[in-house]
Amino acid sequence: MKYNLKSILLFTFFVISLPFFNDAKSYFRIPFFKIDKIFVVYVLMFSLSFTFFFSLLPFLIFRDYSVDKIENYTNYGILKVLLVSPLLEELIFRGSLLPLLIKTESPKKAILLSSLGFSLAHYLSGSSLFAAFVLGVFLAYVYLKTESVFLCFIAHALNNFLALVFSPFLISTLKIKETSCYLLTIIIMSSIIMLFSSFKIYKQNKN
């Protein structure tokens, strides 16, 4: 029921936000040639480390290895998680809401407000409110630095793919080892990479 409610709200927000899209055609152009390639690498590094950190930390703390595996999804469910939801969410929260807020609010406030909406939408489907908020802040900042919804979509889709496919596999493997040492090592490495890439992204000049 929660997931259906999220789907209905996302579709409603998408329809409402259509008139506010700013130069919608540019959202679907591949803009990598206009963006510093190193910046793109840092964005992907953050996405990887973010997913590992927030996927594995609860299992280290609560020692609960039950995960929502890809086998539990229908073909449509997989397509929705990996492509449809990231695309709609990026068009709504980064493509429409964030540029709209920027017109009347400061960049920091616009980032926070759009990220709050993003996190609340994910909370309806049972996701972590804090993790979704952090991801929302990151993606909003990337959009303001690059004006590229496409890059935000790639980072978002990568995050969903890792959370749905790779993290459950990794957790199952670590369970066999029956030790938290592997989890702790990956979490520490992920946090270091996440902080490092965040710092590098912050230092990058807007192209």
N, C-alpha and C positions, 0 to 999 in steps of 0.2 A: 504493500500500500504506500509506503514511504517513497519507494522508487517511482511508482506511478505518479504520485503527487509532484515529485521533482520534474518528471518528464512533462507534465501538464504545465507547470510553472515556466519551465525553460521555453517551451513552445510559445506560451503566451507572451513572455518577455521578448522573445525573438520577433514576433509579429509587431508588438508595440514599438520595438527599437528600430524597425526597418526605416522609418522616415528620418532617423537621426544618423544613419550611416554616412560617414564622411568619405566621399570619393570611393564608393564601394568597389569599383573595378580594380582599384589598386590593391585591395586585400588579397586578390587571387593571383597577382603577379609574383613570380619567384624573385625576391629582392636580394639574394645573397651577393650578387655582384656589386651591390651598392653598400653592403655592410662589411665592415672589417672582418675578415675570416677568423681572426683570433677571437674576436668578440663572439662569433657563432660557436667556436670551440668551447669557450667559457660557459656559454648558455647551456650547451649540451652536457658539459661536465657537472654543472649545478643540478640539472635534471636527473642525471644518473645518481649522484651522491644523495640528493634529496630523497629520492624514492627508496634507496637502500636504508637510509637513516630512519625515516619515519615508518617503513615497513617492518624493520627488524627490531627497533627499540622496544615496542610493546611486548614482543616475544621474549626479550631478554628480561624485562621487568616482571611480567606475569607468568612466564613459562607456559604459555598456552599456544600450542602449535597447530591449532585448528585454523585453517585458512580457506578462503573462498577461491577454489581452484577453477581453472578455465573449463574443466570438464563439466562444471555445474551450470555453464551458460549455453544457451541456444546459439545457433549461427548468427541470428539477428542480435542477440545480446552481446556477442563478441564484437560485431561490427559497430554496434552502438557505443560500447565502452571505448573502443580503439579509435573510431573515426567520427561518428555522428555527434556524440556528446562533446568531445574536444572542439570540433568545428563550431557548433552552435554556441558553446560557452565562450569561445574566443570572440566570435562575432558580437555577442551580447555584451560581455563584460569589458573587453578590451577594444572592440571595434565600434561600439555604440555608447555604452555607459561612461567609460573613462573619458573619451573626447568631449562628451556632453558636460561632464563635471568640470573638466579643465576650463571650460568657458566661463564658469562662475566661481570656481574654487581654486585654491592654491594646488600645485602639483602633489604635495604631500597629502593634503586632505582628500584630493581626488583619488589617489592611490588607496588610501585607507578605506574610503567609502565603497569604492568598487570592489575591493578585496573582501570587505565585510559581506556584501551581497553575494559574492562568489562563494564564500565559506558557508553562508547560510543555505545556499542552494545545495551544496554538497552534504551539509548536515542532515538534510531531509532524506538522503539516501543512506545514512548511517556512517558516513565518512567522518574522520576526525575534524572537528571544527578548527582547531589550532593549525593542523597541518595544511588544510585547505586555505586558511588565511595567509599562511606564510607563502604558499605557492602563488596565491593571488597577488600578493605584494610583489613577488619576484617577476611574474609575468607582466604586471602593470608597469613596472619599472623598465622592463625590456621593451615594452611597446613605446613608452615615452622616449627611450633612447634611440629606437630604430624606426618607429612608426610602421612596424611590420607585424600585422596580425598573423601572417603566414609563419613567421619565425616562432611566435608564441604558440601557434597551433602545433608545430613540429615538436616543441619542447613539451607541450601538454600531452600530445599523443604518445610520445616516448615515455613519459611518466606513467601513463595508464598501462602501456604495454608491459613495462617492467613490473608494475604492481600486480598485474593480472597473470603474467606468464612466468617471469624469471624469479620474482620473490618467493612465490609458493614452492618452486622447485628448490631454491636455495634453502628455505626453511626446512623442507622435508629432508634434505641432505644433512643439514646440521643436526637435526633431531636424531639421526642415526648415530652421529658421533657422540651423543649424550654428554655434551659439554657446552658451556656458555662461552668458552674461550674464543671459538671461531666467531660467534656472534659479536662479542665485545670488540674483537680486532677489526671486523668489517665496519662496525658502527663508529669506532674511533677514526678509522681511515676516511669514512664517508663524511664525518663532521669536519675533518681537516680540509678535505677537497671542497666541501660545500662553502666553508668560510673563505678559502683561498679564491675560488671562482667568483664568489660574491664580491670580494674586495677588488678583483681585477675588472669585473663588470662595472663596478662603481667608478673606477678610475678611467674607464674608457670614455673618450670624447664622443659626442653625438656626431654621426656622419651626415 
